[in-house]
Amino acid sequence: MVRVKLMGAFAHLAGARELHVKLEGKKTVDELLRELIPRYDEFHDKIIMINGHPARGDAEVEDTDEIKVMPVLSGG
């Protein structure tokens, strides 16, 4: 199972800070997160980590991966 840790607004939108997802076929990080987080695509800047390493949304997810995603906040 994929362990997905959500931070900030992503946790709020998904209604959970952590989810466990069984993969059905191959998926990218973005595809998986679109299924879990309403309005995911509205966040253009985000930090994605797979197994503790920086990753992009087009990275393929393995069934044993841990994904952490957080929105990038900016302001002054």
TIGU-615817 format. One record per atom (N, C-alpha, C): residue number from 0; residue in one letter; atom name; y, z, x. Coordinates in steps of 0.05 Angstrom, whole numbers, plus 32768, in hexadecimal, padded with zeros to 4 digits. Layout:
REM TIGU-615817
<tordo pos="NUM" code="a" site="CA" py="Y" pz="Z" px="X"/>
...
***
This chain:
REM TIGU-615817
<tordo pos="0" code="m" site="N" py="7FE8" pz="8000" px="8011"/>
<tordo pos="0" code="m" site="CA" py="8000" pz="8000" px="8000"/>
<tordo pos="0" code="m" site="C" py="8019" pz="8000" px="8011"/>
<tordo pos="1" code="v" site="N" py="802D" pz="7FF2" px="8008"/>
<tordo pos="1" code="v" site="CA" py="8047" pz="7FF2" px="8016"/>
<tordo pos="1" code="v" site="C" py="8057" pz="800B" px="800C"/>
<tordo pos="2" code="r" site="N" py="8061" pz="8019" px="8020"/>
<tordo pos="2" code="r" site="CA" py="8073" pz="8030" px="8019"/>
<tordo pos="2" code="r" site="C" py="808F" pz="8026" px="801C"/>
<tordo pos="3" code="v" site="N" py="809F" pz="8029" px="8007"/>
<tordo pos="3" code="v" site="CA" py="80BB" pz="8020" px="8006"/>
<tordo pos="3" code="v" site="C" py="80CD" pz="8038" px="8003"/>
<tordo pos="4" code="k" site="N" py="80DE" pz="803C" px="8017"/>
<tordo pos="4" code="k" site="CA" py="80F2" pz="8052" px="8015"/>
<tordo pos="4" code="k" site="C" py="810D" pz="8046" px="800F"/>
<tordo pos="5" code="l" site="N" py="811A" pz="8050" px="7FFA"/>
<tordo pos="5" code="l" site="CA" py="8133" pz="8045" px="7FF1"/>
<tordo pos="5" code="l" site="C" py="8149" pz="805A" px="7FF6"/>
<tordo pos="6" code="m" site="N" py="8160" pz="8050" px="7FFF"/>
<tordo pos="6" code="m" site="CA" py="8176" pz="8062" px="8005"/>
<tordo pos="6" code="m" site="C" py="818E" pz="805A" px="7FF4"/>
<tordo pos="7" code="g" site="N" py="81A0" pz="806D" px="7FEF"/>
<tordo pos="7" code="g" site="CA" py="81B9" pz="8068" px="7FE2"/>
<tordo pos="7" code="g" site="C" py="81B7" pz="805B" px="7FC7"/>
<tordo pos="8" code="a" site="N" py="81C7" pz="8046" px="7FC3"/>
<tordo pos="8" code="a" site="CA" py="81C8" pz="8038" px="7FA9"/>
<tordo pos="8" code="a" site="C" py="81AD" pz="802C" px="7FA2"/>
<tordo pos="9" code="f" site="N" py="819D" pz="8024" px="7FB5"/>
<tordo pos="9" code="f" site="CA" py="8183" pz="8019" px="7FAF"/>
<tordo pos="9" code="f" site="C" py="8171" pz="802D" px="7FA2"/>
<tordo pos="10" code="a" site="N" py="8171" pz="8046" px="7FAC"/>
<tordo pos="10" code="a" site="CA" py="8161" pz="805B" px="7F9F"/>
<tordo pos="10" code="a" site="C" py="816B" pz="8060" px="7F83"/>
<tordo pos="11" code="h" site="N" py="8185" pz="8060" px="7F7F"/>
<tordo pos="11" code="h" site="CA" py="8190" pz="8064" px="7F64"/>
<tordo pos="11" code="h" site="C" py="8187" pz="804E" px="7F51"/>
<tordo pos="12" code="l" site="N" py="818A" pz="8035" px="7F5A"/>
<tordo pos="12" code="l" site="CA" py="8183" pz="801F" px="7F48"/>
<tordo pos="12" code="l" site="C" py="8165" pz="801E" px="7F42"/>
<tordo pos="13" code="a" site="N" py="8154" pz="8024" px="7F55"/>
<tordo pos="13" code="a" site="CA" py="8137" pz="8023" px="7F51"/>
<tordo pos="13" code="a" site="C" py="812D" pz="803D" px="7F43"/>
<tordo pos="14" code="g" site="N" py="813D" pz="8052" px="7F43"/>
<tordo pos="14" code="g" site="CA" py="8135" pz="806B" px="7F36"/>
<tordo pos="14" code="g" site="C" py="8121" pz="807B" px="7F47"/>
<tordo pos="15" code="a" site="N" py="8120" pz="8075" px="7F61"/>
<tordo pos="15" code="a" site="CA" py="810E" pz="8084" px="7F73"/>
<tordo pos="15" code="a" site="C" py="8117" pz="8080" px="7F90"/>
<tordo pos="16" code="r" site="N" py="8111" pz="8094" px="7FA0"/>
<tordo pos="16" code="r" site="CA" py="8117" pz="8093" px="7FBC"/>
<tordo pos="16" code="r" site="C" py="8100" pz="8087" px="7FCC"/>
<tordo pos="17" code="e" site="N" py="80E8" pz="8088" px="7FC1"/>
<tordo pos="17" code="e" site="CA" py="80D0" pz="807D" px="7FCE"/>
<tordo pos="17" code="e" site="C" py="80BD" pz="8071" px="7FBA"/>
<tordo pos="18" code="l" site="N" py="80B2" pz="805A" px="7FC1"/>
<tordo pos="18" code="l" site="CA" py="809F" pz="804C" px="7FAF"/>
<tordo pos="18" code="l" site="C" py="8087" pz="8044" px="7FC0"/>
<tordo pos="19" code="h" site="N" py="8070" pz="8042" px="7FB3"/>
<tordo pos="19" code="h" site="CA" py="8058" pz="8038" px="7FC0"/>
<tordo pos="19" code="h" site="C" py="804F" pz="8020" px="7FB0"/>
<tordo pos="20" code="v" site="N" py="804D" pz="8009" px="7FBE"/>
<tordo pos="20" code="v" site="CA" py="8048" pz="7FF0" px="7FB0"/>
<tordo pos="20" code="v" site="C" py="802F" pz="7FE2" px="7FBB"/>
<tordo pos="21" code="k" site="N" py="801D" pz="7FDA" px="7FA9"/>
<tordo pos="21" code="k" site="CA" py="8006" pz="7FCA" px="7FB2"/>
<tordo pos="21" code="k" site="C" py="800E" pz="7FAD" px="7FB2"/>
<tordo pos="22" code="l" site="N" py="800A" pz="7FA0" px="7FC8"/>
<tordo pos="22" code="l" site="CA" py="8012" pz="7F84" px="7FCA"/>
<tordo pos="22" code="l" site="C" py="7FFE" pz="7F72" px="7FBC"/>
<tordo pos="23" code="e" site="N" py="8008" pz="7F5E" px="7FAE"/>
<tordo pos="23" code="e" site="CA" py="7FF8" pz="7F49" px="7FA2"/>
<tordo pos="23" code="e" site="C" py="8000" pz="7F2F" px="7FB0"/>
<tordo pos="24" code="g" site="N" py="7FF2" pz="7F28" px="7FC5"/>
<tordo pos="24" code="g" site="CA" py="7FF8" pz="7F10" px="7FD4"/>
<tordo pos="24" code="g" site="C" py="800E" pz="7F15" px="7FE8"/>
<tordo pos="25" code="k" site="N" py="8016" pz="7F00" px="7FF6"/>
<tordo pos="25" code="k" site="CA" py="802B" pz="7F02" px="800A"/>
<tordo pos="25" code="k" site="C" py="8047" pz="7F03" px="7FFE"/>
<tordo pos="26" code="k" site="N" py="8058" pz="7F14" px="8009"/>
<tordo pos="26" code="k" site="CA" py="8073" pz="7F17" px="8000"/>
<tordo pos="26" code="k" site="C" py="8085" pz="7F1C" px="8017"/>
<tordo pos="27" code="t" site="N" py="809F" pz="7F14" px="8014"/>
<tordo pos="27" code="t" site="CA" py="80B3" pz="7F1C" px="8028"/>
<tordo pos="27" code="t" site="C" py="80BF" pz="7F36" px="801E"/>
<tordo pos="28" code="v" site="N" py="80CE" pz="7F43" px="8030"/>
<tordo pos="28" code="v" site="CA" py="80DB" pz="7F5C" px="8029"/>
<tordo pos="28" code="v" site="C" py="80EE" pz="7F57" px="8011"/>
<tordo pos="29" code="d" site="N" py="80FE" pz="7F42" px="8013"/>
<tordo pos="29" code="d" site="CA" py="8110" pz="7F3C" px="7FFD"/>
<tordo pos="29" code="d" site="C" py="8102" pz="7F38" px="7FE2"/>
<tordo pos="30" code="e" site="N" py="80EC" pz="7F2A" px="7FE2"/>
<tordo pos="30" code="e" site="CA" py="80DD" pz="7F26" px="7FC9"/>
<tordo pos="30" code="e" site="C" py="80D3" pz="7F40" px="7FBE"/>
<tordo pos="31" code="l" site="N" py="80C8" pz="7F51" px="7FCF"/>
<tordo pos="31" code="l" site="CA" py="80BF" pz="7F6B" px="7FC5"/>
<tordo pos="31" code="l" site="C" py="80D5" pz="7F7C" px="7FBB"/>
<tordo pos="32" code="l" site="N" py="80EB" pz="7F7D" px="7FC9"/>
<tordo pos="32" code="l" site="CA" py="8102" pz="7F8F" px="7FC1"/>
<tordo pos="32" code="l" site="C" py="810F" pz="7F84" px="7FA8"/>
<tordo pos="33" code="r" site="N" py="810F" pz="7F6A" px="7FA3"/>
<tordo pos="33" code="r" site="CA" py="811A" pz="7F5F" px="7F8A"/>
<tordo pos="33" code="r" site="C" py="810B" pz="7F69" px="7F72"/>
<tordo pos="34" code="e" site="N" py="80F0" pz="7F6D" px="7F76"/>
<tordo pos="34" code="e" site="CA" py="80E0" pz="7F77" px="7F60"/>
<tordo pos="34" code="e" site="C" py="80E4" pz="7F94" px="7F5A"/>
<tordo pos="35" code="l" site="N" py="80EC" pz="7FA3" px="7F6F"/>
<tordo pos="35" code="l" site="CA" py="80EE" pz="7FC0" px="7F6C"/>
<tordo pos="35" code="l" site="C" py="810A" pz="7FCA" px="7F66"/>
<tordo pos="36" code="i" site="N" py="811F" pz="7FBB" px="7F6F"/>
<tordo pos="36" code="i" site="CA" py="813A" pz="7FC5" px="7F6D"/>
<tordo pos="36" code="i" site="C" py="814B" pz="7FB2" px="7F5B"/>
<tordo pos="37" code="p" site="N" py="8154" pz="7FBB" px="7F44"/>
<tordo pos="37" code="p" site="CA" py="8165" pz="7FAB" px="7F33"/>
<tordo pos="37" code="p" site="C" py="817F" pz="7FA5" px="7F43"/>
<tordo pos="38" code="r" site="N" py="8189" pz="7F8C" px="7F41"/>
<tordo pos="38" code="r" site="CA" py="81A3" pz="7F84" px="7F4D"/>
<tordo pos="38" code="r" site="C" py="81A1" pz="7F84" px="7F6C"/>
<tordo pos="39" code="y" site="N" py="8189" pz="7F82" px="7F77"/>
<tordo pos="39" code="y" site="CA" py="8186" pz="7F82" px="7F94"/>
<tordo pos="39" code="y" site="C" py="8197" pz="7F6D" px="7FA1"/>
<tordo pos="40" code="d" site="N" py="8197" pz="7F55" px="7F96"/>
<tordo pos="40" code="d" site="CA" py="81A6" pz="7F3E" px="7FA2"/>
<tordo pos="40" code="d" site="C" py="81C4" pz="7F42" px="7FA2"/>
<tordo pos="41" code="e" site="N" py="81CE" pz="7F55" px="7F93"/>
<tordo pos="41" code="e" site="CA" py="81EB" pz="7F5A" px="7F93"/>
<tordo pos="41" code="e" site="C" py="81F4" pz="7F68" px="7FAC"/>
<tordo pos="42" code="f" site="N" py="81E2" pz="7F73" px="7FBB"/>
<tordo pos="42" code="f" site="CA" py="81E8" pz="7F80" px="7FD5"/>
<tordo pos="42" code="f" site="C" py="81E4" pz="7F6C" px="7FEC"/>
<tordo pos="43" code="h" site="N" py="81FA" pz="7F62" px="7FF6"/>
<tordo pos="43" code="h" site="CA" py="81F7" pz="7F4E" px="800B"/>
<tordo pos="43" code="h" site="C" py="81F2" pz="7F5A" px="8026"/>
<tordo pos="44" code="d" site="N" py="81FC" pz="7F72" px="802B"/>
<tordo pos="44" code="d" site="CA" py="81F7" pz="7F80" px="8044"/>
<tordo pos="44" code="d" site="C" py="81E4" pz="7F97" px="8040"/>
<tordo pos="45" code="k" site="N" py="81CE" pz="7F97" px="804E"/>
<tordo pos="45" code="k" site="CA" py="81BB" pz="7FAC" px="804C"/>
<tordo pos="45" code="k" site="C" py="81AC" pz="7FAF" px="8067"/>
<tordo pos="46" code="i" site="N" py="81A2" pz="7FC6" px="806C"/>
<tordo pos="46" code="i" site="CA" py="8192" pz="7FCB" px="8084"/>
<tordo pos="46" code="i" site="C" py="8175" pz="7FCD" px="807B"/>
<tordo pos="47" code="i" site="N" py="8164" pz="7FBD" px="8087"/>
<tordo pos="47" code="i" site="CA" py="8147" pz="7FBD" px="8081"/>
<tordo pos="47" code="i" site="C" py="8138" pz="7FC5" px="809A"/>
<tordo pos="48" code="m" site="N" py="8126" pz="7FD8" px="8097"/>
<tordo pos="48" code="m" site="CA" py="8114" pz="7FE0" px="80AD"/>
<tordo pos="48" code="m" site="C" py="80F7" pz="7FDD" px="80A3"/>
<tordo pos="49" code="i" site="N" py="80E6" pz="7FD2" px="80B5"/>
<tordo pos="49" code="i" site="CA" py="80CA" pz="7FD0" px="80AF"/>
<tordo pos="49" code="i" site="C" py="80BC" pz="7FE0" px="80C6"/>
<tordo pos="50" code="n" site="N" py="80AE" pz="7FF5" px="80BE"/>
<tordo pos="50" code="n" site="CA" py="80A0" pz="8005" px="80D2"/>
<tordo pos="50" code="n" site="C" py="80B2" pz="800F" px="80E8"/>
<tordo pos="51" code="g" site="N" py="80CB" pz="8016" px="80E1"/>
<tordo pos="51" code="g" site="CA" py="80DE" pz="8021" px="80F4"/>
<tordo pos="51" code="g" site="C" py="80ED" pz="800C" px="8105"/>
<tordo pos="52" code="h" site="N" py="80E9" pz="7FF3" px="80FF"/>
<tordo pos="52" code="h" site="CA" py="80F6" pz="7FDE" px="810F"/>
<tordo pos="52" code="h" site="C" py="8108" pz="7FCD" px="80FC"/>
<tordo pos="53" code="p" site="N" py="8120" pz="7FC5" px="8106"/>
<tordo pos="53" code="p" site="CA" py="8131" pz="7FB4" px="80F6"/>
<tordo pos="53" code="p" site="C" py="8123" pz="7F9B" px="80EE"/>
<tordo pos="54" code="a" site="N" py="8129" pz="7F92" px="80D5"/>
<tordo pos="54" code="a" site="CA" py="811C" pz="7F7A" px="80CA"/>
<tordo pos="54" code="a" site="C" py="812F" pz="7F6B" px="80B9"/>
<tordo pos="55" code="r" site="N" py="8128" pz="7F52" px="80B3"/>
<tordo pos="55" code="r" site="CA" py="8138" pz="7F42" px="80A1"/>
<tordo pos="55" code="r" site="C" py="8129" pz="7F40" px="8086"/>
<tordo pos="56" code="g" site="N" py="8137" pz="7F37" px="8072"/>
<tordo pos="56" code="g" site="CA" py="812B" pz="7F34" px="8057"/>
<tordo pos="56" code="g" site="C" py="8115" pz="7F20" px="8055"/>
<tordo pos="57" code="d" site="N" py="8115" pz="7F0D" px="8068"/>
<tordo pos="57" code="d" site="CA" py="8100" pz="7EF8" px="8067"/>
<tordo pos="57" code="d" site="C" py="80E6" pz="7F00" px="8076"/>
<tordo pos="58" code="a" site="N" py="80E6" pz="7F19" px="8080"/>
<tordo pos="58" code="a" site="CA" py="80CE" pz="7F22" px="808E"/>
<tordo pos="58" code="a" site="C" py="80B7" pz="7F26" px="807A"/>
<tordo pos="59" code="e" site="N" py="809F" pz="7F1F" px="8082"/>
<tordo pos="59" code="e" site="CA" py="8088" pz="7F22" px="8070"/>
<tordo pos="59" code="e" site="C" py="807E" pz="7F3E" px="8071"/>
<tordo pos="60" code="v" site="N" py="8076" pz="7F49" px="805A"/>
<tordo pos="60" code="v" site="CA" py="806D" pz="7F64" px="8057"/>
<tordo pos="60" code="v" site="C" py="804F" pz="7F66" px="8059"/>
<tordo pos="61" code="e" site="N" py="8045" pz="7F79" px="8068"/>
<tordo pos="61" code="e" site="CA" py="8028" pz="7F7F" px="8069"/>
<tordo pos="61" code="e" site="C" py="8022" pz="7F97" px="8057"/>
<tordo pos="62" code="d" site="N" py="800A" pz="7F99" px="804E"/>
<tordo pos="62" code="d" site="CA" py="8002" pz="7FAE" px="803B"/>
<tordo pos="62" code="d" site="C" py="8005" pz="7FCA" px="8047"/>
<tordo pos="63" code="t" site="N" py="8006" pz="7FCD" px="8061"/>
<tordo pos="63" code="t" site="CA" py="8007" pz="7FE7" px="806E"/>
<tordo pos="63" code="t" site="C" py="8023" pz="7FEE" px="8078"/>
<tordo pos="64" code="d" site="N" py="8037" pz="7FDE" px="8072"/>
<tordo pos="64" code="d" site="CA" py="8052" pz="7FE1" px="807C"/>
<tordo pos="64" code="d" site="C" py="8061" pz="7FF8" px="806D"/>
<tordo pos="65" code="e" site="N" py="8075" pz="8003" px="807C"/>
<tordo pos="65" code="e" site="CA" py="8088" pz="8015" px="8070"/>
<tordo pos="65" code="e" site="C" py="80A3" pz="8007" px="8072"/>
<tordo pos="66" code="i" site="N" py="80B0" pz="8003" px="805C"/>
<tordo pos="66" code="i" site="CA" py="80CA" pz="7FF6" px="805A"/>
<tordo pos="66" code="i" site="C" py="80DF" pz="800B" px="8053"/>
<tordo pos="67" code="k" site="N" py="80F6" pz="800A" px="8061"/>
<tordo pos="67" code="k" site="CA" py="810C" pz="801B" px="805A"/>
<tordo pos="67" code="k" site="C" py="8124" pz="8008" px="8056"/>
<tordo pos="68" code="v" site="N" py="8132" pz="800B" px="8040"/>
<tordo pos="68" code="v" site="CA" py="8149" pz="7FFA" px="803B"/>
<tordo pos="68" code="v" site="C" py="8161" pz="800B" px="8032"/>
<tordo pos="69" code="m" site="N" py="8179" pz="8004" px="803D"/>
<tordo pos="69" code="m" site="CA" py="8191" pz="8012" px="8036"/>
<tordo pos="69" code="m" site="C" py="81A8" pz="7FFF" px="8035"/>
<tordo pos="70" code="p" site="N" py="81BA" pz="8003" px="8021"/>
<tordo pos="70" code="p" site="CA" py="81D1" pz="7FF2" px="8020"/>
<tordo pos="70" code="p" site="C" py="81E5" pz="7FF9" px="8036"/>
<tordo pos="71" code="v" site="N" py="81F4" pz="7FE6" px="803F"/>
<tordo pos="71" code="v" site="CA" py="8209" pz="7FEB" px="8053"/>
<tordo pos="71" code="v" site="C" py="8223" pz="7FF1" px="8043"/>
<tordo pos="72" code="l" site="N" py="822E" pz="8008" px="8049"/>
<tordo pos="72" code="l" site="CA" py="8247" pz="8010" px="803C"/>
<tordo pos="72" code="l" site="C" py="825E" pz="800A" px="804F"/>
<tordo pos="73" code="s" site="N" py="8274" pz="8001" px="8044"/>
<tordo pos="73" code="s" site="CA" py="828C" pz="7FFC" px="8054"/>
<tordo pos="73" code="s" site="C" py="82A4" pz="8006" px="8045"/>
<tordo pos="74" code="g" site="N" py="82B9" pz="800A" px="8053"/>
<tordo pos="74" code="g" site="CA" py="82D1" pz="8013" px="8046"/>
<tordo pos="74" code="g" site="C" py="82E4" pz="801E" px="805B"/>
<tordo pos="75" code="g" site="N" py="82FB" pz="8027" px="8051"/>
<tordo pos="75" code="g" site="CA" py="830E" pz="8030" px="8065"/>
<tordo pos="75" code="g" site="C" py="831D" pz="8048" px="805B"/>
***
